[in-house]
Amino acid sequence: MGRPSRDASGSAASEVRSVLEPVVAALGLDLEDLDVQSSGRRRRVSVVIDRDGGVDLDGIAAVSRAVSDALDASDAMGDDPYTLEVTSPGIDRPLTLPRHWRRNIGRRVRVHLAGGSTLEGRVREVDDDGVLLAVDVKGKPESLERRTTWSDVVRGEVQVEFRRPQGTDSPEDEFASDDFATDADDAARDADDTARDADDAARDADDTARDEEA
């Protein structure tokens, strides 16, 4: 008799998490989120991982192999086929744990406070007690530093910035800036090449006209 199928929610997700958390931790990462969904007899297991400094493609690949081996060796998924998806958090991931805030030092955030109010500013420092923010006051961006304890914070939301102040770039932003600069340089070179081609074509046309007149 085959292993019984399990419901995709509740106890199944809990069992999958208990299998995967030590596997992910052994690779030096945090299991940030886990979702198990059913579609007929097939299941989809979505695993979100992260660590200080972020996760590159090699890290994703290593976790995917380790997680797949662990699931296949366990009884957590029963006999039903499944697909595995391993990703890192997107920018829309709520900041609910101190490590989430630490990994977003230098970014602008909207903070939802326990009393129901919100504030906006930039994350300056994070420690065991709370977060230091440069907050917006009376229309003046980041004009006042405010320390907020974790007991007062419900969650944070990272705000997308197209241009960030100098000195606040994360490694990902630096790569993005380099990419934009490279694209701009390439575009400038292409424009120069196009201009030179146009000049050459004009000279060729002049030469042809002179030859015809001769």
C-alpha positions as CSV (number, residue, x, y, z in Angstrom):
1,M,0.0,0.0,0.0
2,G,1.3,3.5,-0.9
3,R,1.8,6.3,1.5
4,P,-1.4,8.2,2.1
5,S,-2.1,11.6,0.5
6,R,-2.2,14.5,2.8
7,D,-4.3,17.7,2.7
8,A,-2.2,20.5,1.2
9,S,-2.8,22.9,4.1
10,G,-2.6,22.7,7.8
11,S,-0.8,19.7,9.1
12,A,0.9,19.0,5.7
13,A,2.5,22.5,5.5
14,S,3.5,22.2,9.1
15,E,5.2,18.8,8.5
16,V,6.9,20.1,5.4
17,R,8.2,23.1,7.4
18,S,9.6,20.8,10.1
19,V,11.5,18.8,7.4
20,L,12.9,21.8,5.6
21,E,13.8,24.3,8.3
22,P,16.9,22.4,9.5
23,V,17.9,21.7,5.9
24,V,17.8,25.4,5.0
25,A,19.4,26.4,8.3
26,A,22.3,24.0,7.7
27,L,23.1,25.9,4.5
28,G,23.3,29.2,6.5
29,L,19.9,30.6,5.3
30,D,16.5,31.4,6.9
31,L,13.3,29.8,5.7
32,E,11.2,32.9,5.4
33,D,8.0,31.5,4.0
34,L,6.5,28.2,2.9
35,D,3.3,27.5,1.0
36,V,1.9,24.2,-0.2
37,Q,-1.0,24.2,-2.7
38,S,-2.9,21.4,-4.4
39,S,-4.0,21.2,-8.0
40,G,-5.7,17.9,-8.5
41,R,-3.2,15.2,-7.6
42,R,-0.2,17.5,-8.1
43,R,1.1,19.8,-5.4
44,R,3.2,23.0,-5.6
45,V,5.7,23.7,-2.8
46,S,6.9,27.3,-2.7
47,V,9.9,28.0,-0.5
48,V,11.2,31.5,0.2
49,I,14.7,31.8,1.6
50,D,17.0,34.7,2.6
51,R,20.1,35.6,4.5
52,D,22.2,38.6,5.3
53,G,23.7,39.9,2.0
54,G,21.0,38.3,-0.1
55,V,20.8,35.0,-2.0
56,D,22.4,34.6,-5.5
57,L,21.5,32.0,-8.1
58,D,24.0,29.5,-6.9
59,G,22.5,29.7,-3.4
60,I,19.0,29.2,-4.9
61,A,20.2,26.1,-6.8
62,A,22.0,24.6,-3.8
63,V,18.9,25.0,-1.6
64,S,16.6,23.6,-4.3
65,R,18.7,20.4,-4.5
66,A,18.9,20.0,-0.7
67,V,15.2,20.7,-0.3
68,S,14.2,18.3,-3.1
69,D,16.4,15.5,-1.6
70,A,14.9,16.1,1.9
71,L,11.3,16.0,0.7
72,D,11.9,12.8,-1.4
73,A,13.5,11.1,1.6
74,S,10.7,12.0,4.0
75,D,7.0,11.1,4.2
76,A,5.9,14.8,4.2
77,M,4.5,14.8,0.6
78,G,3.1,11.3,0.5
79,D,3.1,9.6,-2.9
80,D,1.6,12.5,-4.8
81,P,3.8,14.3,-7.4
82,Y,4.8,17.8,-6.6
83,T,6.7,20.8,-8.2
84,L,9.2,22.7,-6.1
85,E,9.8,26.5,-6.3
86,V,12.6,28.1,-4.4
87,T,12.9,31.9,-4.4
88,S,14.2,34.8,-2.4
89,P,11.9,37.5,-1.0
90,G,10.6,40.2,-3.3
91,I,10.7,43.9,-2.3
92,D,7.0,43.7,-1.4
93,R,7.7,41.2,1.5
94,P,6.4,42.8,4.8
95,L,9.1,43.5,7.3
96,T,7.9,41.6,10.4
97,L,11.1,40.4,12.0
98,P,14.3,42.2,13.2
99,R,16.3,40.4,10.5
100,H,14.0,41.7,7.8
101,W,14.7,45.3,9.0
102,R,18.5,44.6,9.3
103,R,18.6,43.5,5.7
104,N,16.9,46.7,4.5
105,I,19.2,49.2,6.3
106,G,19.5,52.3,4.0
107,R,16.1,51.8,2.4
108,R,13.0,54.0,2.8
109,V,10.1,52.3,4.5
110,R,6.5,52.9,5.6
111,V,6.1,51.8,9.3
112,H,2.8,50.6,10.7
113,L,2.7,51.2,14.4
114,A,0.8,49.4,17.1
115,G,-1.5,52.4,17.8
116,G,-2.7,52.4,14.2
117,S,-0.7,55.3,12.9
118,T,2.1,55.1,10.2
119,L,5.3,57.0,9.6
120,E,7.7,57.1,6.7
121,G,11.5,57.4,6.7
122,R,14.8,55.7,6.1
123,V,16.2,52.8,8.1
124,R,19.4,53.9,9.8
125,E,20.2,51.3,12.4
126,V,18.7,48.0,13.7
127,D,19.5,46.3,17.0
128,D,17.8,43.9,19.5
129,D,15.6,46.6,20.9
130,G,14.2,48.3,17.8
131,V,15.0,50.4,14.7
132,L,16.4,53.9,14.3
133,L,14.7,55.8,11.5
134,A,15.3,59.1,9.8
135,V,11.6,60.1,9.6
136,D,9.8,62.7,7.5
137,V,8.4,65.6,9.6
138,K,6.0,68.3,8.3
139,G,6.9,67.7,4.6
140,K,10.6,67.6,5.3
141,P,12.1,64.2,4.3
142,E,14.2,62.4,6.8
143,S,14.6,65.5,9.0
144,L,14.3,63.8,12.4
145,E,15.8,60.7,13.9
146,R,13.4,58.5,15.8
147,R,14.0,55.2,17.6
148,T,11.1,52.9,17.6
149,T,11.0,49.7,19.8
150,W,9.8,46.4,18.3
151,S,6.8,46.3,20.6
152,D,5.6,49.5,18.8
153,V,6.1,48.1,15.3
154,V,3.5,46.0,13.6
155,R,5.2,45.8,10.2
156,G,7.1,47.7,7.7
157,E,6.9,48.1,3.9
158,V,9.9,48.9,1.7
159,Q,9.2,51.8,-0.6
160,V,10.6,51.7,-4.2
161,E,13.0,54.4,-5.1
162,F,14.3,55.1,-8.6
163,R,17.2,57.3,-7.2
164,R,18.5,56.9,-3.7
165,P,20.7,59.3,-1.8
166,Q,24.4,58.8,-2.1
167,G,25.8,56.3,0.5
168,T,22.6,54.3,0.9
169,D,22.9,51.9,-2.0
170,S,22.7,48.2,-1.2
171,P,24.8,45.8,-3.2
172,E,21.8,45.1,-5.5
173,D,21.3,48.8,-6.1
174,E,25.0,49.1,-7.0
175,F,24.7,46.4,-9.6
176,A,21.5,48.0,-10.9
177,S,23.3,51.4,-11.1
178,D,26.2,49.8,-13.0
179,D,23.7,48.1,-15.4
180,F,21.9,51.4,-16.1
181,A,25.3,53.2,-16.6
182,T,26.4,50.5,-19.0
183,D,23.1,50.7,-20.9
184,A,23.5,54.5,-21.1
185,D,27.1,54.2,-22.4
186,D,26.0,51.6,-25.0
187,A,23.2,53.8,-26.1
188,A,25.6,56.8,-26.4
189,R,28.0,54.7,-28.5
190,D,25.2,53.5,-30.7
191,A,24.1,57.1,-31.3
192,D,27.7,58.1,-32.2
193,D,27.9,55.1,-34.6
194,T,24.6,56.1,-36.2
195,A,25.8,59.7,-36.6
196,R,29.1,58.6,-38.2
197,D,27.1,56.3,-40.5
198,A,24.9,59.2,-41.5
199,D,28.0,61.4,-42.2
200,D,29.6,58.6,-44.3
201,A,26.4,58.3,-46.3
202,A,26.2,62.0,-46.9
203,R,29.8,62.0,-48.1
204,D,29.1,59.1,-50.4
205,A,26.1,60.9,-51.8
206,D,28.3,64.0,-52.4
207,D,31.0,61.9,-54.2
208,T,28.3,60.3,-56.4
209,A,26.8,63.6,-57.3
210,R,30.3,65.0,-58.2
211,D,31.1,61.9,-60.3
212,E,27.8,62.3,-62.2
213,E,28.5,66.0,-62.9
214,A,32.0,65.1,-64.2
